[in-house]
Amino acid sequence: MSAPDIKKPLRAYTVHDGDDGYTVVFGRTNGAARARGANELNCGFEDVEYCWRAPEFDEYAPGPVPSQAQIEAGNWRFECMECTDWVDDETPEPVYLGQFVFCCKECHAYYQRDKRDQADFEDMACELLAARYPGAVLHHVARVKSDERMPIELHFTFPGGQYSVHWISGESTASVHPDDVDAFVSLYRKSKQ
């Protein structure tokens, strides 16, 4: 009679690639954790220098382990999302935002400002697109140069079109896939009259 098939619980392991790569992964065995860690560190199974149990992180299975928990456990450090300084258990006032880590309140504030600025920029791009090409759906927007007064590059689709259109604000023409030219001209020439 064979033993019942009981699944082992997921356990935490620290995996190191022998270089600068470290990660915490979860597995039912050391071999499974080593394979998962090698995959996350983008190295081969045999290139993993070590795969050690990390019971202090078991409670976070199936993962991820919050960066704050890793830092507070000691021997872990992360780059600040804003300035790329290292944040570790000796950093005076780190700020945690999900998996993101900031070395100080000022870096967190700059990051939040940049997110608001990007959201405002995308809102402005949607308004600009709607004014020029009604019914178009924005898929990507980027500044042509870092100066906010410079033109912006927009990629969008339009009703009846099959492909993405490329337009730089301020220009009188847009780049349209040959298969979509008739539909584009038909739709937007009417809206200009």
Beta strands, then each sheet from edge to edge (+ up, - down):
strand 1: 11-16
strand 2: 22-27
strand 3: 50-53
strand 4: 78-79
strand 5: 86-87
strand 6: 95-97
strand 7: 100-102
strand 8: 137-143
strand 9: 152-157
strand 10: 165-168
sheet 1: 2+ 1- 3+
sheet 2: 4+ 5-
sheet 3: 6+ 7-
sheet 4: 8+ 9- 10+
end
